Amino acid sequence: MNTPESPDTGNKKVSVVPPKHKPINQRIEFWLALLVLIVVIGIFQYRNSAVNVGGRGKQQAPVVIAKVSTTDVPLYLNALGSVTPAYSVTVRTQINGQLMRVLFQEGQMVKAGDVLAEIDSRPYEAQLTQYEGQLARDQAQLANARIDLERYAKLWKQDSVSQQTLATQQALVKQLEGTIKVDEGLIQATKINLVYCRITSPIDGRIGLRSVDPGNYVQTSDTNGIAVVNTLNPVTVIFSIAEDSIPEVMEKIRSGETLVVEAYDRQQNKLLATGKLLTIDNQIDSSTGTVRLKAQFDNDKNALFPSQFVNIRLLVKTLRHAIVVPTAAIQNSARGTFAYVLNQDTMTVKSTPVVVGVTADDTTTINSGLSVGQIVITEGTDKLTDGATVTLPGKTQANIPGKPGRKRRSMA
């Protein structure tokens, strides 16, 4: 076999060995086999993780359940209201004078007729004495004029005086009688002013902070008055509802039904008082599309305060023996509203389409789709699919509502 030789480089001969190259087909097959192996390993791992996840979902999906039941569901209209006193009076002076004493404690409860303050009465007492003196003087003049009138009447019958003299005396008597009435009126007005020197409460209620201190000169033109008295028992609340709810409320009012009104605090957590609807306004506010209503509360515990904002719930209807479930059991999807119903024998769930009614607090009424006694899922629904197996944390199958427990076999 001849071996190729390198060109002559002198006396030495260098042999050249050609490089060994793998065929191209063998390299392609190697890379294809490696790719197939990677794909197979990936598919195996994916299926293994899917099986593990699916197995955990079926066997370890913790849920909370509730039983479909029937109950009476009250339907309310919610609104924001403001507490207003049944009566609110600004106590003002009805005469001008110096305020001598304030006889009330700010914030105390007062009764109608209680003396709240006193004004200096000395100027009016002096005025009363003056008018009484004028009355006595005018009464004496009237008595003398009447005597002269009798004398002139006798003389006129004897033709001793003229008729004009008699008529003049008659007019004088009438004039003095008018003067007496004026004096009596002045005396009566002064006595009333003396009564006004003692400022009294016109109503029962709680008195507020005083606006003026003793020693100040008060006048009838003062707009702030001395203090404000508000009736707290009972009180009223004014609130508004949408005009679409007016027919339903008016139907109840016309039928003579008493509509119950509940007042809650700002967070709607605490019931402050329960009252009744008094009346509805006679027109709709066109700017808001609402109408005002007034409710009355006994407020025995003084839980409601004037100008306080409260949340109002007006009871307009009660659904009797309605089928209800917790609102958390109702699920929504592109196909509609449904609920997961638990099969107590297999501990699996099934999505059941439902038609819901109204929602009151955390309860929803069911028009169709569920029946009384069925078990629905209320928590853990985000991990469920149709037919999934579930578990009840802390409960056994014997503790499921409506599911009888197993009887233990007796040992012979």
C-alpha positions as a printed Julia matrix, in Angstrom:
412×3 Matrix{Float64}:
    0.0     0.0    0.0
    1.49    3.3   -0.97
    1.61    6.02   1.62
    1.65    9.51   0.39
    4.78   11.32   1.16
    5.4    14.94   1.73
    7.47   16.88  -0.7
   11.12   16.41  -0.52
   12.55   18.57   2.22
   15.98   17.34   2.08
   17.2    14.0    3.21
   14.16   13.52   5.71
   10.84   12.16   4.65
    7.67   13.38   6.61
    4.53   11.31   6.32
    1.1    13.15   6.34
   -1.88   11.32   8.01
   -5.32   12.61   6.89
   -7.84   13.6    9.79
  -10.58   11.19  10.74
  -14.11   12.82  10.22
  -17.37   11.3   11.54
  -20.08   11.0    9.01
  -22.65   13.79   9.08
  -25.54   11.33   9.39
  -24.17    9.97  12.68
  -24.05   13.45  14.27
  -27.62   14.21  13.25
  -28.83   10.98  14.76
  -27.04   11.75  18.01
  -28.65   15.15  18.44
  -32.08   13.82  17.52
  -31.79   11.08  20.11
  -30.73   13.61  22.76
  -33.7    15.86  21.91
  -36.15   12.96  22.12
  -34.72   11.98  25.49
  -35.18   15.53  26.84
  -38.79   15.66  25.61
  -39.58   12.29  27.19
  -38.1    13.34  30.52
  -40.08   16.64  30.44
  -43.35   14.88  29.66
  -42.74   12.39  32.45
  -42.04   15.13  35.0
  -45.07   17.16  33.88
  -47.4    14.19  34.18
  -45.93   13.24  37.52
  -46.43   16.77  38.94
  -49.94   16.98  37.47
  -50.87   13.69  39.03
  -49.47   14.8   42.39
  -51.32   18.13  42.25
  -54.52   16.47  41.13
  -54.22   13.9   43.84
  -53.64   16.54  46.49
  -56.6    18.59  45.16
  -58.9    15.61  45.32
  -57.84   14.41  48.7
  -56.84   17.59  50.51
  -59.22   20.39  49.4
  -60.4    21.81  52.76
  -63.81   23.51  52.59
  -66.45   24.96  54.9
  -70.06   23.94  54.41
  -73.5    25.23  55.24
  -76.97   23.77  55.07
  -79.72   25.15  52.83
  -82.56   26.24  55.11
  -85.71   28.33  55.26
  -86.28   31.46  57.29
  -88.11   34.78  57.26
  -86.02   37.38  55.41
  -86.67   41.07  56.17
  -86.17   43.47  53.27
  -84.87   46.93  54.15
  -84.36   50.25  52.41
  -81.05   51.75  53.5
  -80.53   55.49  53.85
  -78.46   58.11  55.63
  -80.42   60.23  58.11
  -79.96   63.16  60.46
  -81.39   63.27  63.98
  -83.67   66.24  64.61
  -85.39   67.08  67.92
  -89.17   66.87  67.96
  -89.17   70.44  69.29
  -86.31   72.92  69.33
  -86.73   76.34  70.98
  -84.26   79.2   71.24
  -84.91   80.84  74.6
  -84.91   84.62  74.08
  -85.78   87.52  76.3
  -89.09   89.24  75.59
  -88.09   92.47  77.3
  -85.0    94.66  77.4
  -82.99   94.73  80.57
  -79.93   93.61  82.5
  -79.52   89.87  82.96
  -79.21   89.38  86.7
  -79.01   85.6   87.18
  -78.74   82.41  85.12
  -80.43   79.59  87.01
  -79.64   76.55  84.85
  -76.66   74.27  84.42
  -75.52   73.87  80.84
  -76.63   70.54  79.44
  -79.17   69.75  82.15
  -82.66   68.4   81.57
  -85.37   71.02  82.15
  -89.14   70.94  82.42
  -91.64   73.33  80.89
  -92.06   76.28  83.29
  -88.66   75.96  84.98
  -87.08   79.38  85.59
  -83.91   79.64  83.51
  -82.85   83.26  84.06
  -83.93   86.54  85.69
  -83.83   90.1   84.34
  -83.7    93.22  86.5
  -87.34   93.94  87.32
  -86.92   97.25  89.19
  -87.57   99.52  86.18
  -90.83   97.71  85.47
  -91.9    97.77  89.1
  -91.44  101.54  89.11
  -93.37  101.82  85.88
  -96.2    99.78  87.38
  -96.39  102.17  90.35
  -96.58  105.13  87.97
  -99.4   103.63  85.94
 -101.34  102.67  89.03
 -101.08  106.29  90.21
 -102.36  107.54  86.86
 -105.25  105.13  87.09
 -106.21  106.39  90.55
 -106.1   110.01  89.37
 -108.17  109.3   86.28
 -110.69  107.27  88.28
 -111.18  110.24  90.61
 -111.69  112.59  87.68
 -114.2   110.19  86.17
 -116.14  109.98  89.42
 -116.34  113.8   89.63
 -117.38  114.05  85.98
 -120.21  111.58  86.53
 -121.49  113.62  89.5
 -121.46  116.79  87.37
 -123.28  114.9   84.62
 -126.12  113.97  86.99
 -126.39  117.58  88.17
 -126.46  118.94  84.61
 -129.11  116.44  83.68
 -131.43  117.68  86.44
 -130.73  121.3   85.57
 -131.42  120.66  81.89
 -134.82  119.24  82.77
 -135.48  122.46  84.67
 -134.23  124.5   81.71
 -131.44  125.88  83.92
 -128.58  124.84  81.59
 -128.33  124.46  77.88
 -128.36  121.18  76.08
 -124.84  121.88  74.84
 -123.52  122.03  78.39
 -125.12  118.67  79.12
 -123.66  117.1   75.94
 -120.19  118.44  76.75
 -120.32  116.85  80.17
 -121.44  113.53  78.69
 -118.47  113.58  76.3
 -116.1   114.33  79.17
 -117.35  111.3   81.07
 -116.77  109.05  78.05
 -113.31  110.54  77.56
 -112.35  109.8   81.14
 -113.71  106.26  80.82
 -111.4   105.77  77.82
 -108.49  107.12  79.83
 -109.23  104.58  82.54
 -109.06  101.76  80.0
 -105.72  103.04  78.74
 -104.4   103.12  82.3
 -105.62   99.61  82.93
 -103.95   98.41  79.71
 -100.65  100.0   80.68
 -100.83   98.34  84.09
 -101.58   94.97  82.55
  -98.69   95.29  80.06
  -96.32   96.23  82.85
  -97.41   93.23  84.91
  -96.71   91.01  81.88
  -93.25   92.55  81.58
  -92.67   91.73  85.21
  -93.56   88.11  84.42
  -91.13   88.22  81.48
  -88.39   89.23  83.91
  -88.38   85.55  84.88
  -87.41   83.63  81.72
  -88.85   80.11  81.81
  -88.44   77.01  79.63
  -91.32   76.62  77.15
  -90.78   72.85  76.66
  -89.28   69.75  78.27
  -85.83   68.86  77.03
  -82.1    69.32  77.34
  -80.74   72.86  77.47
  -77.52   73.67  75.67
  -74.68   76.05  76.32
  -75.62   79.56  77.37
  -74.96   82.36  74.9
  -74.83   85.26  77.39
  -73.49   85.69  80.9
  -75.11   87.48  83.85
  -74.51   91.21  83.91
  -75.02   91.73  80.19
  -77.81   93.88  78.81
  -80.13   91.69  76.8
  -82.62   92.86  74.2
  -85.46   91.37  72.24
  -83.47   91.9   69.03
  -80.75   89.42  70.12
  -80.88   86.56  67.58
  -78.78   84.06  69.54
  -80.96   84.2   72.61
  -79.84   82.87  75.96
  -79.77   79.12  75.19
  -81.45   76.43  73.09
  -83.72   73.73  74.48
  -84.15   70.52  72.44
  -86.67   67.78  73.06
  -84.87   64.43  73.21
  -87.72   62.12  74.18
  -88.94   61.54  71.57
  -86.68   62.57  68.7
  -87.13   62.34  64.96
  -84.82   61.37  62.11
  -85.13   62.79  58.61
  -83.77   60.63  55.78
  -84.2    60.25  52.03
  -85.02   57.3   49.77
  -84.95   56.95  45.98
  -88.08   57.9   44.11
  -88.34   54.33  42.73
  -89.11   53.1   46.25
  -91.94   55.57  46.85
  -94.82   53.36  45.54
  -93.86   50.5   47.84
  -93.7    52.77  50.88
  -96.9    54.65  50.0
  -98.77   51.35  49.64
  -97.85   50.46  53.21
  -98.8    53.92  54.5
 -102.19   53.87  52.76
 -102.97   50.45  54.19
 -102.33   51.78  57.69
  -99.33   49.58  58.42
  -96.67   50.74  60.87
  -93.28   50.64  59.18
  -90.39   49.84  61.51
  -87.29   52.04  61.24
  -83.91   51.1   62.74
  -81.1    53.57  63.41
  -77.49   52.33  63.37
  -74.19   54.04  64.05
  -71.79   55.17  61.32
  -70.13   51.74  61.03
  -73.56   50.04  60.92
  -72.43   47.74  63.7
  -74.52   48.95  66.65
  -78.3    49.34  66.73
  -78.95   52.67  68.45
  -82.75   52.79  68.5
  -85.88   51.38  66.9
  -88.79   53.58  65.91
  -91.6    53.99  63.41
  -92.18   55.94  60.23
  -94.21   59.1   60.79
  -94.74   60.58  57.35
  -93.35   61.19  53.88
  -92.75   64.55  52.23
  -95.16   65.89  49.61
  -92.64   66.35  46.81
  -89.51   64.85  45.26
  -86.22   66.71  45.22
  -85.63   67.01  41.48
  -81.9    67.6   41.92
  -81.31   64.27  43.68
  -84.32   62.17  42.67
  -85.12   61.41  46.3
  -87.93   62.13  48.74
  -87.6    62.9   52.44
  -89.19   60.82  55.19
  -89.5    61.39  58.93
  -89.33   58.69  61.58
  -89.88   58.98  65.32
  -87.87   57.27  68.08
  -88.69   57.13  71.79
  -84.97   57.51  72.59
  -85.41   56.43  76.2
  -81.66   55.8   76.57
  -80.72   59.07  74.82
  -78.68   57.15  72.24
  -79.7    59.61  69.52
  -78.42   63.18  69.64
  -79.65   66.19  67.63
  -77.81   66.68  64.31
  -76.23   63.21  64.61
  -75.78   61.27  61.35
  -77.13   57.73  61.5
  -77.65   54.86  59.09
  -81.34   54.11  58.63
  -82.92   50.79  57.72
  -86.61   50.97  56.78
  -88.37   47.61  56.9
  -90.76   47.45  53.92
  -91.4    43.72  53.52
  -90.68   40.32  55.04
  -90.3    37.2   52.87
  -91.88   34.33  54.75
  -90.24   30.86  54.72
  -87.72   31.8   52.03
  -85.01   29.33  50.98
  -81.68   30.88  51.96
  -77.97   30.13  51.83
  -74.95   32.13  52.96
  -74.02   34.69  50.31
  -70.49   33.22  50.21
  -71.92   30.01  48.7
  -73.05   31.83  45.53
  -70.49   31.69  42.71
  -70.47   33.5   39.37
  -69.04   32.4   36.05
  -69.48   33.07  32.36
  -72.22   30.44  32.32
  -74.19   32.12  35.13
  -74.7    31.8   38.86
  -74.08   28.46  40.56
  -73.25   26.83  43.89
  -71.15   23.82  44.82
  -73.37   21.12  46.35
  -71.76   18.42  48.5
  -72.52   14.74  47.92
  -72.34   13.41  51.45
  -71.77    9.79  50.39
  -68.78   10.32  48.09
  -67.57   13.63  49.62
  -67.49   15.15  46.14
  -68.95   18.43  44.95
  -71.12   19.28  41.99
  -71.69   22.71  40.5
  -75.43   23.38  40.44
  -76.95   26.37  38.57
  -79.14   28.53  40.82
  -81.45   31.52  40.45
  -80.92   33.95  43.31
  -83.4    36.42  44.75
  -82.46   39.2   47.14
  -79.44   39.57  49.38
  -79.95   40.66  52.97
  -76.76   41.13  54.99
  -74.81   37.87  54.52
  -77.8    35.78  53.39
  -79.13   35.28  49.86
  -82.53   33.88  48.94
  -82.79   31.14  46.33
  -85.62   31.18  43.82
  -84.69   27.86  42.18
  -81.84   25.37  41.93
  -81.47   24.31  45.57
  -83.74   22.56  48.04
  -83.9    22.6   51.81
  -81.43   20.24  53.44
  -78.75   20.27  50.77
  -75.17   21.05  51.77
  -73.33   23.84  49.94
  -69.72   24.98  50.05
  -69.14   28.44  51.52
  -65.33   28.6   51.77
  -62.59   27.05  49.67
  -64.52   27.3   46.41
  -61.58   28.84  44.56
  -59.8    25.44  44.58
  -62.79   23.38  43.46
  -63.88   21.94  40.14
  -66.94   19.93  39.25
  -66.56   16.48  40.8
  -63.65   17.35  43.12
  -63.23   15.48  46.38
  -63.22   17.61  49.52
  -62.47   17.27  53.2
  -63.9    19.06  56.2
  -61.18   20.23  58.59
  -61.89   19.15  62.14
  -64.97   17.15  61.17
  -65.77   13.6   60.26
  -68.48   12.42  57.95
  -70.62   11.66  60.96
  -70.56   15.34  61.88
  -71.82   16.61  58.53
  -75.2    18.35  58.98
  -77.99   16.02  57.99
  -75.71   12.96  57.61
  -76.34   10.13  60.13
  -73.31    8.72  61.88
  -72.24    5.1   61.64
  -73.27    2.74  64.33
  -70.46    0.91  66.03
  -70.61   -2.83  65.87
  -70.79   -4.56  69.18
  -68.13   -7.07  69.96
  -69.48  -10.55  70.69
